[in-house]
């Protein structure tokens, strides 16, 4: 269904700043600025991003397709899909296309389990006759404007808000056209609707689906022009709202009737923590008529699981299918309170697991093995492995050596060996903090962020995984932040000269406040979806996506640990809360146990989604479809928080599906080491046995991992002999 203009018409963790131990107390509001000053002097400023812009627009948010490329790719508010049709499709509409997909309308790829599933969308391009603009772009919302004339004022404004129960168009003296590529079967004006200031229509389509239309403002009378078009008899100023009912029942209609005339315009996020309990609230501003009534908003499954009792009491029986997140539930409430009762406050740098929530004591034999392996690996050239032409691979290597040095210092108790490595690691890190790497970072003022200059130099948007275009920043910068957290923990005197630079990376990815004028709020993490999106300034037919759920979680872990190292209790609290939300959302949408209720039954035996888009899930990676690639990209890096986000049940099922009975030993290269390190979550003895063998092949380690850490991880989870 589409709505057209008529084109001829007009505190607090109390700790010493550089040590771990303390008393966790209430942190009343944790979404406060990291800083508000400009990036460090080592970062040059550019105003000529390859994609021109002039304000702090979030680059990785749900509405980006409306300002990228031809502006015709989809935007998913969940449960609805919106796109500007520009004269394409069966209806040849020039308005905003509004559609919804039921579970039986998904298309599945080959194989059992299915390789992918998708809602197919076709797009065709036509000459531009109207214009589309956006304004008031925020983390959860934006206004979309359709202009009857390219340089004229908007004729319709659509407030786009994630989870909105209606798609609402605010008309300004235009003649509404309601078109559908699925033929109209029956149009009913509901004459007994009890609210006299609202006109209601019930629209039954040829496919048996019922849509509801509500109008407030000036009089609206729709006439049937054809089996695919309805047209108002006169111009209209006011709001039109459309919604789909799951089955067309009277009880479902009553839910939408109760909220008709109201619509959200924006959302405000607040968050706090106390001990191991986190709370976050989504509160919507609203407009329309009868504002004493509650909004209707759709909640995703992980929201429903987290609702407090008051919010849960406002849930209704209305549920609509989303594209990749299961059933969305309609909630009649202007604000949601969501709880996370098990924050990972006790996860630190050392190995950690459930249910013990710690690591076991390390035997003398284990410590000796760690010293032997550590001495060998610290003989490597740190600068050679870290000073690369990629922020991603450089960061992975810095994080690897930081973890290695921590292991030697704090677990193997060899301060002398660790110091030599730490000095070289600090020198390697200084290449980046002084911005002397091959492709230095720049602060660009078009979109307001810190990017590699690689695409400026090479002209290739995809170089270094698209960093210049804001792809994967949470993946790339999380490794640097983690390395800095370790360095600062081991040597607090290093922090004053480096804290601003590291904070800059945190702010680029996860600035928590509009009070910071240099970066948009939460570039990557989507507080509605409960995870980050990796795709930046690239239009996409299937919307935003995320390939590595584990590196998403690693960023939150790294930020948490950096906050702990520098004594920023609110940053640490944000990291803990984000990790808790991620653990829940990954369990619901990415890491599929056999009991998963949100992904299709024909797909969950893949165990991971692969690349999860807004419109599809594809069990593959951008670099290949080998099982170790697809499963392993959701493992890396193995860190203390891995056992928090990857349940033993999931790891056991995944292992039995792909890697047991010797299949793991057929995997070549560094992926084998990743798989065996992940195995420690359920079988630390087997993991220890693999990494401790006398003829261990270092070729089983990838560039972001050390044997020393893997040994410590397996031993800390109980894999080594106590003798």
C-alpha positions as CSV (number, residue, x, y, z in Angstrom):
1,X,0.0,0.0,0.0
2,X,1.3,3.5,-0.7
3,X,0.2,7.0,0.1
4,X,0.7,9.6,-2.6
5,X,0.5,13.3,-2.9
6,X,-1.5,14.3,-6.0
7,X,1.3,15.6,-8.1
8,X,-0.8,18.3,-9.6
9,X,-1.8,19.7,-6.2
10,X,-0.1,21.7,-4.0
11,X,27.8,7.1,41.0
12,X,28.7,4.8,40.6
13,X,31.7,2.5,40.9
14,X,33.9,3.8,43.8
15,X,37.4,2.7,42.8
16,X,40.9,4.0,42.6
17,X,41.2,5.2,39.0
18,X,43.6,2.6,38.0
19,X,42.6,-0.5,40.0
20,X,39.8,-3.0,39.9
21,X,38.6,-3.5,43.4
22,X,35.8,-1.4,44.8
23,X,32.2,-1.3,45.9
24,X,29.6,-1.1,43.1
25,X,26.8,1.3,44.0
26,X,24.0,3.1,42.2
27,X,24.8,5.0,39.0
28,X,21.7,7.2,38.6
29,X,22.1,8.2,34.9
30,X,24.8,6.7,32.9
31,X,24.2,8.4,29.5
32,X,26.5,11.4,30.1
33,X,29.1,12.7,27.7
34,X,32.5,11.0,27.6
35,X,33.9,14.4,26.7
36,X,32.8,17.5,24.9
37,X,36.1,18.8,23.5
38,X,37.5,18.5,20.0
39,X,39.6,15.4,19.0
40,X,43.3,15.5,19.9
41,X,45.7,17.8,17.8
42,X,47.2,14.7,16.2
43,X,44.0,14.2,14.2
44,X,43.7,16.5,11.2
45,X,40.3,17.9,10.2
46,X,38.7,17.4,6.8
47,X,35.5,18.9,5.4
48,X,35.2,17.0,2.1
49,X,33.9,13.6,2.8
50,X,33.3,11.6,-0.4
51,X,29.6,11.7,0.5
52,X,28.8,15.3,1.2
53,X,26.9,16.2,4.4
54,X,26.9,19.0,6.9
55,X,25.6,17.8,10.3
56,X,26.0,15.1,12.9
57,X,23.7,12.6,11.2
58,X,23.9,9.1,12.5
59,X,25.5,7.1,9.7
60,X,24.4,3.5,10.7
61,X,20.7,4.0,11.5
62,X,17.6,2.5,10.1
63,X,16.6,5.4,7.8
64,X,20.0,5.8,6.0
65,X,18.6,4.4,2.7
66,X,16.4,7.4,2.5
67,X,19.5,9.7,2.2
68,X,21.8,7.4,0.3
69,X,22.1,6.7,-3.4
70,X,18.8,6.8,-5.3
71,X,16.8,7.0,-2.0
72,X,14.6,4.1,-3.0
73,X,15.8,1.2,-1.0
74,X,13.8,0.1,2.0
75,X,13.6,1.4,5.6
76,X,12.4,-1.1,8.2
77,X,10.7,0.4,11.2
78,X,9.5,-3.0,12.4
79,X,7.0,-4.4,11.7
80,X,6.6,-2.2,8.6
81,X,8.7,-1.7,5.5
82,X,8.8,1.7,3.9
83,X,10.3,2.8,0.6
84,X,9.9,5.7,-1.8
85,X,8.6,4.1,-5.0
86,X,9.4,6.9,-7.5
87,X,6.9,5.7,-10.1
88,X,8.0,2.0,-9.9
89,X,6.1,-1.2,-9.2
90,X,2.6,-2.3,-10.4
91,X,1.0,0.8,-9.0
92,X,3.6,3.1,-10.4
93,X,3.3,5.2,-7.3
94,X,5.2,8.3,-6.5
95,X,4.4,8.1,-2.8
96,X,5.6,6.2,0.2
97,X,5.2,2.4,-0.1
98,X,4.1,0.7,3.1
99,X,4.2,-3.0,3.3
100,X,4.3,-5.9,5.8
101,X,5.5,-9.4,5.4
102,X,3.8,-12.4,7.1
103,X,5.9,-15.5,7.8
104,X,4.4,-17.4,4.9
105,X,5.7,-14.7,2.5
106,X,9.4,-15.3,3.2
107,X,11.5,-16.8,0.4
108,X,14.0,-19.5,1.5
109,X,17.3,-20.4,-0.1
110,X,18.6,-23.8,-1.0
111,X,19.6,-26.6,1.4
112,X,18.4,-28.0,4.6
113,X,18.7,-26.0,6.8
114,X,18.0,-23.2,4.4
115,X,21.1,-21.1,3.5
116,X,19.1,-17.9,3.8
117,X,15.7,-16.4,4.0
118,X,14.5,-13.1,2.7
119,X,11.5,-10.9,1.8
120,X,12.0,-10.2,-1.8
121,X,11.8,-6.5,-2.8
122,X,11.9,-5.3,-6.4
123,X,12.8,-1.8,-7.3
124,X,12.7,0.1,-10.6
125,X,14.0,3.6,-11.2
126,X,12.1,6.3,-13.0
127,X,12.8,10.0,-13.7
128,X,12.5,12.2,-10.6
129,X,9.3,14.1,-10.5
130,X,9.0,14.7,-6.8
131,X,11.6,15.1,-4.1
132,X,12.3,13.3,-0.8
133,X,14.1,15.0,2.1
134,X,14.7,14.1,5.8
135,X,15.0,16.3,8.8
136,X,15.4,16.0,12.6
137,X,17.4,12.8,12.3
138,X,17.9,11.2,15.7
139,X,18.9,7.8,17.1
140,X,15.4,6.4,17.0
141,X,13.6,8.7,14.6
142,X,13.5,11.0,11.6
143,X,11.0,13.0,9.6
144,X,10.6,12.0,6.0
145,X,9.2,14.8,3.7
146,X,7.6,14.3,0.2
147,X,7.6,17.4,-1.9
148,X,5.2,17.7,-4.9
149,X,7.7,20.0,-6.5
150,X,11.4,19.4,-6.2
151,X,12.2,22.8,-4.7
152,X,8.8,23.4,-3.0
153,X,7.7,22.9,0.6
154,X,6.8,19.4,1.8
155,X,3.3,18.2,1.0
156,X,3.4,15.2,3.4
157,X,5.6,14.6,6.4
158,X,6.0,11.1,7.8
159,X,7.4,10.8,11.3
160,X,9.5,7.7,11.2
161,X,10.1,6.0,14.5
162,X,11.3,2.5,15.2
163,X,8.4,0.3,16.4
164,X,5.7,2.7,15.5
165,X,2.2,1.1,15.5
166,X,0.9,3.2,12.6
167,X,2.5,4.7,9.6
168,X,1.4,8.3,9.8
169,X,1.4,11.0,7.1
170,X,0.8,14.6,8.0
171,X,-0.9,16.2,4.9
172,X,-0.7,19.9,4.0
173,X,-3.5,20.7,1.5
174,X,-3.0,17.8,-0.8
175,X,-5.5,15.3,-2.3
176,X,-4.7,11.9,-0.9
177,X,-4.3,8.9,-3.2
178,X,-4.3,5.5,-1.7
179,X,-2.9,2.9,-4.0
180,X,-2.1,-0.8,-3.8
181,X,-0.4,-3.3,-6.0
182,X,-2.6,-5.9,-4.4
183,X,-6.1,-5.2,-5.5
184,X,-8.7,-3.7,-3.2
185,X,-11.4,-6.2,-2.5
186,X,-13.7,-4.2,-0.1
187,X,-13.6,-0.7,1.2
188,X,-15.7,0.1,4.2
189,X,-16.2,3.5,5.9
190,X,-16.8,2.6,9.5
191,X,-19.8,4.9,10.3
192,X,-20.2,3.7,13.9
193,X,-16.7,4.6,15.0
194,X,-17.3,6.3,18.4
195,X,-14.6,9.0,18.2
196,X,-16.2,11.8,16.2
197,X,-13.0,13.6,15.4
198,X,-11.6,10.6,13.5
199,X,-12.7,9.0,10.2
200,X,-12.0,5.3,10.0
201,X,-11.9,3.0,6.9
202,X,-11.4,-0.7,6.8
203,X,-9.6,-1.9,3.7
204,X,-9.7,-5.6,2.7
205,X,-7.1,-6.5,0.0
206,X,-7.3,-9.3,-2.6
207,X,-4.8,-11.4,-0.6
208,X,-7.2,-11.5,2.4
209,X,-5.2,-9.0,4.5
210,X,-7.0,-6.2,6.3
211,X,-5.6,-2.7,6.7
212,X,-7.1,0.1,8.7
213,X,-7.0,3.8,7.8
214,X,-7.7,6.6,10.2
215,X,-8.0,10.3,9.3
216,X,-8.0,13.3,11.6
217,X,-8.2,16.9,10.5
218,X,-10.3,18.2,7.6
219,X,-13.1,16.0,6.2
220,X,-12.0,13.0,4.2
221,X,-14.1,11.1,1.8
222,X,-12.5,8.3,-0.3
223,X,-13.8,7.2,-3.6
224,X,-12.8,4.1,-5.6
225,X,-11.1,5.1,-8.8
226,X,-10.0,1.6,-9.8
227,X,-9.3,-1.8,-8.2
228,X,-5.9,-0.4,-7.2
229,X,-6.6,3.2,-6.4
230,X,-8.7,5.2,-3.9
231,X,-8.8,9.0,-4.1
232,X,-10.1,11.7,-1.8
233,X,-12.9,13.9,-3.2
234,X,-11.1,17.1,-2.0
235,X,-7.8,18.4,-0.6
236,X,-6.9,17.3,2.9
237,X,-5.0,18.8,5.7
238,X,-4.4,16.6,8.7
239,X,-3.1,13.1,9.4
240,X,-3.7,9.8,7.7
241,X,-2.6,6.7,9.5
242,X,-2.5,3.1,8.3
243,X,-1.9,-0.2,10.1
244,X,-2.3,-3.8,9.3
245,X,-4.3,-6.2,11.5
246,X,-2.9,-9.7,12.0
247,X,-6.2,-11.5,11.3
248,X,-8.8,-8.7,10.8
249,X,-10.6,-9.6,14.0
250,X,-12.7,-7.0,15.9
251,X,-10.5,-7.4,19.1
252,X,-7.4,-6.5,17.1
253,X,-9.2,-3.5,15.5
254,X,-10.1,-2.3,19.0
255,X,-6.4,-2.1,19.9
256,X,-5.6,0.1,17.0
257,X,-8.9,2.1,17.6
258,X,-7.7,2.9,21.1
259,X,-4.5,4.6,19.8
260,X,-5.8,6.1,16.6
261,X,-5.0,9.8,16.1
262,X,-1.8,9.6,18.0
263,X,1.7,9.0,16.7
264,X,5.3,9.1,18.1
265,X,7.6,11.8,16.9
266,X,10.9,10.9,18.7
267,X,12.2,8.8,21.5
268,X,14.3,9.5,24.5
269,X,16.6,6.9,26.1
270,X,17.7,6.9,29.7
271,X,19.7,4.3,31.6
272,X,21.0,3.5,35.0
273,X,22.6,0.7,36.9
274,X,22.7,-0.5,40.5
275,X,25.0,-3.4,41.5
276,X,24.3,-6.1,39.0
277,X,20.9,-4.7,37.8
278,X,20.5,-2.4,34.8
279,X,17.5,-0.4,33.7
280,X,16.9,1.4,30.5
281,X,13.8,3.3,29.4
282,X,12.5,4.3,26.0
283,X,10.1,7.2,26.3
284,X,8.3,8.6,23.2
285,X,7.2,12.1,22.5
286,X,3.8,12.1,20.8
287,X,1.5,14.3,18.8
288,X,-2.0,14.1,17.5
289,X,-5.5,14.2,19.0
290,X,-6.7,12.9,22.4
291,X,-3.2,12.9,23.8
292,X,-4.3,11.5,27.1
293,X,-4.6,8.1,25.3
294,X,-1.5,5.9,25.1
295,X,0.6,5.3,22.0
296,X,0.7,2.0,20.2
297,X,4.3,0.8,19.8
298,X,5.6,-2.6,18.7
299,X,8.1,-4.5,20.9
300,X,10.5,-7.0,19.7
301,X,10.9,-10.4,21.6
302,X,13.9,-9.3,23.6
303,X,12.0,-6.2,24.8
304,X,9.1,-8.4,26.0
305,X,11.5,-10.6,27.9
306,X,12.9,-7.5,29.7
307,X,9.8,-5.5,30.4
308,X,9.1,-4.6,34.0
309,X,5.7,-5.5,35.4
310,X,4.1,-2.1,34.6
311,X,5.2,-2.2,31.0
312,X,4.3,-5.8,30.6
313,X,0.8,-5.1,31.8
314,X,0.3,-2.8,28.7
315,X,1.0,-5.5,26.2
316,X,-1.8,-6.5,23.9
317,X,-2.7,-9.7,22.0
318,X,-1.8,-8.0,18.6
319,X,1.3,-9.4,17.1
320,X,2.8,-8.8,13.6
321,X,5.7,-10.7,12.0
322,X,8.9,-8.8,11.6
323,X,11.4,-9.6,8.8
324,X,14.2,-11.0,10.9
325,X,13.3,-10.6,14.6
326,X,10.3,-12.8,15.1
327,X,6.9,-11.5,16.3
328,X,6.5,-7.9,17.3
329,X,3.9,-7.3,20.1
330,X,1.8,-4.2,20.2
331,X,2.1,-2.3,23.5
332,X,-0.3,0.5,24.6
333,X,2.1,2.7,26.5
334,X,4.1,5.9,26.0
335,X,7.2,4.6,27.8
336,X,8.8,1.2,28.3
337,X,11.0,0.3,31.3
338,X,13.3,-2.6,30.6
339,X,15.4,-4.5,33.1
340,X,18.6,-6.5,32.8
341,X,19.1,-8.3,36.1
342,X,22.5,-9.9,35.5
343,X,25.1,-7.3,34.5
344,X,28.6,-8.8,33.9
345,X,30.1,-6.5,36.5
346,X,32.6,-9.2,37.6
347,X,34.0,-9.9,34.1
348,X,37.5,-8.5,34.0
349,X,40.7,-9.2,32.1
350,X,41.1,-12.8,33.5
351,X,39.3,-15.9,32.2
352,X,35.7,-16.0,33.3
353,X,32.9,-18.5,33.0
354,X,29.5,-19.5,34.2
355,X,28.3,-20.6,36.7
356,X,31.5,-20.0,38.7
357,X,31.7,-16.3,37.5
358,X,35.5,-16.4,37.8
359,X,38.5,-18.5,36.8
360,X,40.0,-21.3,38.9
361,X,43.4,-21.0,40.6
362,X,46.4,-21.6,38.2
363,X,48.8,-24.4,39.2
364,X,52.6,-24.0,39.1
365,X,52.7,-26.3,36.0
366,X,50.2,-24.1,34.2
367,X,52.1,-20.9,35.1
368,X,55.3,-22.5,33.8
369,X,53.6,-23.4,30.5
370,X,52.3,-19.8,30.2
371,X,55.8,-18.4,30.8
372,X,57.3,-20.7,28.2
373,X,54.7,-19.9,25.6
374,X,54.7,-16.2,26.5
375,X,58.5,-15.8,26.2
376,X,58.3,-17.4,22.7
377,X,55.5,-15.2,21.5
378,X,56.9,-12.0,23.0
379,X,60.0,-12.6,20.9
380,X,57.9,-11.6,17.9
381,X,58.2,-8.2,16.3
382,X,55.2,-6.3,17.7
383,X,55.6,-3.3,15.5
384,X,55.8,-5.4,12.3
385,X,52.5,-7.1,13.2
386,X,50.7,-3.9,14.2
387,X,51.9,-1.2,11.9
388,X,49.7,-2.2,9.0
389,X,47.6,-0.4,6.4
390,X,44.3,-1.5,8.1
391,X,42.8,-0.2,11.3
392,X,41.0,-3.5,11.7
393,X,44.1,-5.8,11.4
394,X,46.3,-3.4,13.3
395,X,43.8,-3.2,16.2
396,X,43.5,-7.0,16.3
397,X,47.3,-7.4,16.7
398,X,47.5,-4.7,19.4
399,X,44.8,-6.3,21.3
400,X,46.4,-9.7,20.9
401,X,49.7,-8.5,22.4
402,X,48.0,-6.6,25.2
403,X,46.1,-9.8,26.2
404,X,49.4,-11.7,26.0
405,X,51.2,-9.2,28.2
406,X,48.4,-9.1,30.7
407,X,48.5,-12.9,30.9
408,X,52.2,-13.0,31.5
409,X,52.1,-10.2,34.1
410,X,49.0,-11.1,36.1
411,X,48.5,-14.8,35.6
412,X,52.0,-16.1,35.0
413,X,53.4,-13.6,37.6
414,X,56.3,-12.6,35.4
415,X,56.6,-8.9,35.7
416,X,60.1,-8.7,34.2
417,X,59.1,-10.5,31.0
418,X,55.9,-8.5,30.8
419,X,57.6,-5.2,31.1
420,X,59.8,-5.7,28.1
421,X,56.7,-6.6,26.0
422,X,54.7,-3.7,27.5
423,X,57.4,-1.1,26.5
424,X,57.3,-2.4,22.9
425,X,53.5,-2.5,22.9
426,X,53.3,1.1,24.1
427,X,55.7,2.1,21.3
428,X,53.6,0.3,18.7
429,X,50.4,2.0,20.1
430,X,52.1,5.4,19.9
431,X,52.3,5.0,16.1
432,X,48.5,5.3,16.1
433,X,48.0,7.8,18.9
434,X,50.5,10.0,17.1
435,X,48.6,9.3,13.9
436,X,51.8,8.1,12.0
437,X,50.3,4.9,10.5
438,X,50.1,4.4,6.7
439,X,46.5,5.7,6.6
440,X,46.1,8.2,9.4
441,X,42.8,9.0,11.0
442,X,41.0,12.3,10.2
443,X,38.1,14.0,11.9
444,X,35.7,14.8,9.1
445,X,33.1,17.5,9.7
446,X,30.6,16.4,7.1
447,X,29.2,13.5,9.1
448,X,31.2,14.2,12.2
449,X,33.3,11.3,12.9
450,X,36.8,9.8,12.9
451,X,37.7,7.8,9.9
452,X,40.7,6.4,8.1
453,X,41.9,8.5,5.2
454,X,42.4,5.3,3.2
455,X,39.5,6.0,0.8
456,X,40.5,9.6,0.4
457,X,43.9,8.4,-0.7
458,X,43.0,5.4,-2.8
459,X,39.5,6.4,-4.1
460,X,38.2,3.0,-3.1
461,X,35.2,3.2,-0.8
462,X,35.7,-0.4,0.3
463,X,39.3,-0.2,1.4
464,X,39.9,-1.4,5.0
465,X,36.3,-2.7,5.0
466,X,34.8,0.7,4.3
467,X,36.2,2.5,7.4
468,X,36.2,5.9,5.7
469,X,32.5,5.3,5.0
470,X,31.7,4.4,8.6
471,X,31.6,0.6,8.1
472,X,32.6,-1.5,11.1
473,X,33.9,1.2,13.4
474,X,32.8,-0.8,16.5
475,X,34.8,-3.8,15.2
476,X,37.9,-1.7,14.4
477,X,38.1,0.6,17.3
478,X,37.1,-1.9,19.9
479,X,40.4,-3.6,19.6
480,X,42.3,-0.4,20.1
481,X,40.2,0.5,23.1
482,X,40.8,-2.9,24.6
483,X,44.6,-2.7,24.1
484,X,44.6,0.7,25.7
485,X,42.6,-0.6,28.7
486,X,45.2,-3.2,29.3
487,X,48.2,-0.9,28.8
488,X,46.7,1.6,31.2
489,X,45.9,-1.0,33.8
490,X,49.5,-2.3,33.7
491,X,51.0,1.3,33.6
492,X,48.7,4.0,34.9
493,X,51.3,6.7,34.1
494,X,50.6,6.0,30.4
495,X,47.0,7.2,30.7
496,X,47.3,11.0,30.8
497,X,49.0,11.3,27.4
498,X,46.6,8.8,25.7
499,X,43.2,9.1,27.4
500,X,41.8,11.7,25.0
501,X,42.8,9.7,21.9
502,X,41.2,6.5,23.2
503,X,38.1,8.4,24.4
504,X,37.8,9.8,20.8
505,X,37.4,6.3,19.5
506,X,34.7,5.6,22.2
507,X,32.9,8.8,21.3
508,X,32.9,8.0,17.6
509,X,31.2,4.7,18.1
510,X,29.2,5.1,21.3
511,X,28.8,8.7,22.2
512,X,26.0,8.6,24.8
513,X,24.9,12.2,24.8
514,X,23.7,15.0,22.5
515,X,25.8,17.3,24.7
516,X,28.9,16.1,22.8
517,X,28.9,18.3,19.7
518,X,31.5,16.4,17.8
519,X,29.8,13.0,17.3
520,X,26.3,11.6,16.7
521,X,24.7,9.6,19.5
522,X,25.5,5.9,19.4
523,X,26.6,5.6,15.8
524,X,26.7,1.8,15.9
525,X,24.6,0.4,18.8
526,X,20.9,0.3,18.2
527,X,19.1,0.4,21.5
528,X,15.8,-0.6,19.8
529,X,17.3,-3.8,18.2
530,X,19.6,-4.5,21.1
531,X,22.8,-4.8,18.9
532,X,24.9,-2.8,16.5
533,X,24.7,-2.3,12.8
534,X,28.0,-2.5,10.9
535,X,27.0,-1.0,7.6
536,X,27.8,2.7,7.2
537,X,27.3,5.0,4.2
538,X,26.3,2.4,1.7
539,X,22.8,2.0,0.4
540,X,21.5,-1.5,0.7
541,X,18.5,-3.4,-0.7
542,X,18.3,-5.4,2.5
543,X,19.0,-2.6,5.0
544,X,21.7,-2.4,7.6
545,X,23.5,-5.6,8.6
546,X,25.9,-7.2,11.1
547,X,28.3,-10.0,10.3
548,X,30.2,-10.5,13.6
549,X,28.0,-10.5,16.7
550,X,31.0,-11.4,18.8
551,X,33.0,-8.3,17.8
552,X,30.0,-6.3,18.5
553,X,30.0,-7.7,22.1
554,X,33.8,-7.2,22.2
555,X,33.4,-3.5,21.7
556,X,31.0,-3.2,24.6
557,X,33.5,-5.3,26.7
558,X,36.4,-3.1,25.6
559,X,34.6,0.1,26.5
560,X,33.6,-1.4,29.9
561,X,37.2,-2.3,30.6
562,X,38.5,1.1,29.4
563,X,36.0,2.8,31.7
564,X,37.2,0.6,34.6
565,X,40.9,1.4,33.9
566,X,40.4,5.2,33.7
567,X,37.9,5.3,36.6
568,X,34.9,6.3,34.5
569,X,32.2,4.5,36.4
570,X,29.4,5.6,34.0
571,X,31.3,4.3,31.0
572,X,31.9,1.0,32.7
573,X,28.2,0.8,33.6
574,X,27.2,1.5,30.0
575,X,29.5,-1.3,28.8
576,X,28.0,-3.7,31.3
577,X,24.4,-2.8,30.3
578,X,25.2,-3.0,26.6
579,X,26.8,-6.4,27.1
580,X,23.7,-7.6,29.0
581,X,21.4,-6.4,26.2
582,X,23.6,-7.9,23.6
583,X,23.7,-11.3,25.4
584,X,19.9,-11.2,25.3
585,X,19.5,-10.1,21.7
586,X,22.2,-12.4,20.4
587,X,20.4,-15.3,22.0
588,X,17.2,-14.3,20.4
589,X,18.3,-13.4,16.9
590,X,21.9,-14.5,16.1
591,X,23.0,-17.5,18.1
592,X,20.2,-20.0,17.6
593,X,19.7,-22.7,20.1
594,X,17.3,-25.5,19.1
595,X,14.6,-23.9,21.2
596,X,14.8,-20.5,19.4
597,X,11.3,-19.1,18.7
598,X,12.2,-16.1,16.6
599,X,14.0,-17.5,13.6
600,X,12.3,-19.8,11.1
601,X,12.4,-23.5,11.9
602,X,14.0,-24.3,8.6
603,X,16.9,-21.9,9.4
604,X,17.8,-22.4,13.1
605,X,19.8,-25.6,12.5
606,X,22.4,-23.3,10.9
607,X,23.1,-22.3,14.6
608,X,24.2,-18.8,13.6
609,X,22.4,-16.4,11.3
610,X,25.6,-15.6,9.4
611,X,25.0,-12.0,8.1
612,X,21.9,-10.7,9.7
613,X,20.3,-7.9,7.7
614,X,17.1,-5.9,8.5
615,X,15.4,-7.8,5.7
616,X,17.1,-11.2,5.5
617,X,19.5,-13.6,7.2
618,X,22.2,-15.2,5.1
619,X,24.3,-18.1,6.5
620,X,27.5,-16.9,5.0
621,X,30.2,-14.2,5.4
622,X,31.5,-11.5,3.1
623,X,34.7,-13.6,2.6
624,X,33.4,-17.2,2.2
625,X,30.9,-19.8,3.3
626,X,33.1,-22.4,5.0
627,X,31.5,-23.5,8.3
628,X,34.5,-22.3,10.2
629,X,34.2,-18.8,8.7
630,X,30.4,-18.5,9.2
631,X,30.4,-19.9,12.7
632,X,33.8,-18.5,13.7
633,X,33.1,-14.9,12.8
634,X,30.5,-15.0,15.6
635,X,33.3,-16.3,18.0
636,X,36.2,-13.9,17.5
637,X,37.9,-12.7,19.6
638,X,37.7,-15.2,22.5
639,X,37.8,-13.0,25.6
640,X,36.6,-13.1,29.2
641,X,33.1,-12.1,28.2
642,X,32.7,-14.8,25.5
643,X,31.1,-17.2,28.1
644,X,28.7,-14.5,29.0
645,X,27.2,-14.0,25.5
646,X,27.7,-17.6,24.2
647,X,25.8,-20.0,26.4
648,X,27.0,-23.5,27.0
649,X,23.9,-24.9,25.4
650,X,24.5,-23.0,22.2
651,X,28.2,-23.8,22.1
652,X,27.4,-27.5,22.6
653,X,24.8,-27.6,19.9
654,X,27.0,-25.7,17.4
655,X,30.0,-28.0,18.1
656,X,27.9,-31.1,17.5
657,X,26.5,-29.6,14.3
658,X,29.8,-28.7,12.7
659,X,33.0,-29.6,14.5
660,X,32.8,-32.8,16.6
661,X,34.1,-36.3,15.8
662,X,37.3,-34.9,14.4
663,X,35.9,-32.5,12.0
664,X,37.6,-29.6,13.7
665,X,41.0,-31.0,12.9
666,X,40.1,-30.8,9.2
667,X,40.0,-27.0,9.5
668,X,43.1,-25.2,8.3
669,X,44.9,-22.2,9.7
670,X,44.0,-19.8,12.4
671,X,40.3,-20.8,12.4
672,X,41.2,-24.1,14.0
673,X,42.7,-22.2,17.0
674,X,39.6,-20.1,17.3
675,X,37.4,-23.2,17.3
676,X,39.4,-24.9,20.0
677,X,39.5,-21.8,22.1
678,X,35.7,-21.5,21.9
679,X,35.5,-25.2,22.9
680,X,36.9,-24.2,26.3
681,X,33.5,-22.8,27.2
682,X,32.1,-26.4,27.3
683,X,35.2,-28.6,27.3
684,X,38.2,-26.8,28.7
685,X,40.2,-30.1,29.0
686,X,40.1,-30.7,25.3
687,X,40.9,-27.1,24.6
688,X,43.9,-27.2,27.0
689,X,45.1,-30.5,25.5
690,X,45.1,-29.0,22.0
691,X,47.0,-25.8,22.9
692,X,49.4,-27.5,25.3
693,X,50.6,-30.3,23.0
694,X,54.4,-30.3,22.6
695,X,54.2,-30.2,18.8
696,X,51.7,-27.4,18.7
697,X,51.5,-25.7,15.3
698,X,51.6,-21.9,15.5
699,X,49.9,-21.9,12.1
700,X,46.7,-22.7,14.1
701,X,46.7,-19.1,15.4
702,X,45.2,-16.2,13.6
703,X,46.6,-12.7,13.7
704,X,44.5,-11.7,16.6
705,X,45.3,-14.5,19.0
706,X,48.1,-15.9,21.1
707,X,48.8,-19.4,22.3
708,X,49.6,-18.0,25.7
709,X,46.1,-16.5,26.2
710,X,44.4,-19.5,24.8
711,X,46.3,-21.7,27.3
712,X,45.3,-19.3,30.1
713,X,41.7,-19.2,29.0
714,X,41.4,-23.0,28.9
715,X,43.2,-23.4,32.2
716,X,41.1,-20.7,33.9
717,X,37.9,-22.5,32.9
718,X,39.2,-25.7,34.4
719,X,41.1,-27.4,31.6
720,X,44.6,-27.8,33.1
721,X,45.7,-30.4,35.6
722,X,45.8,-29.0,39.1
723,X,49.2,-30.8,39.7
